[in-house]
């Protein structure tokens, strides 16, 4: 039986720090992908910082990988969350998406709808390789893309491999000895097909990990993660939590759809690409409120349980004292 919301995932577990080497717990944080909807994660993480949550290990896909890279770069979780929220405010004030002239074509000079230069610049400003290598362990999901020399069918063939049963790859960011390779790995995980170009990692090409695994808890499970908080960017079921019977899992899901409209595909795509300041502010606020809505009842339950245990211990101690007293005649 899945141990989600288990008493083992107590307020003590939530406040455990990554410096506590003797702890039997290994706390994970999983950040799903969803383009601009990743601002929701920044808001949810702000609430987690307020209740002194601190993960030992992080996994992310797509925008979750980029958010995770910022979080992993700072030893203090509260500082990391503050920096992430500052970055999202900056994204709202800058034009993140720049169309490539002429759009997508089959020649090698027209491989994506958007020019990735602005995203690369902001990533390099926010994430320093030395800081992330000495920071929290970070795993990201990427998806293999085929590469035909001279013809850029990468995205299309990458998506077709989904039908062939190809799975996402989990790669550890700290294993990247070269700085450019580290950035390429992060950008590969967020390379939305057709929107951004694929990235080369050790001679192979990869695109958005969401094509194969948008909730990469499996990467942490194999590393001995015992407890995890998963932040989703969809309120529909996109994975099976019962695949992880050994982990105590708390899921934070949107109480309302993060899509701007409910058109099946168009609503999701337009929401993934809307980096407007107003939209980012709305998503951050919703993320904060949903995290609070999810976790406050759990924390209250654990507080009540702790108080009952305290009262029980007091009663036992008083009983033992009375049993040790001389009888009154």
Helices and strands as residue ranges (DSSP letters): H 11-14, E 27-31, G 35-38, H 39-50, E 57-61, H 63-72, H 77-93, E 98-99, E 114-115, H 117-126, H 129-133, E 137-145, H 154-163, E 169-172, G 173-175, H 179-189, E 199-201, E 204-208, G 209-211, H 217-221, E 227-231, G 241-243, E 248-252, H 266-272, H 277-324
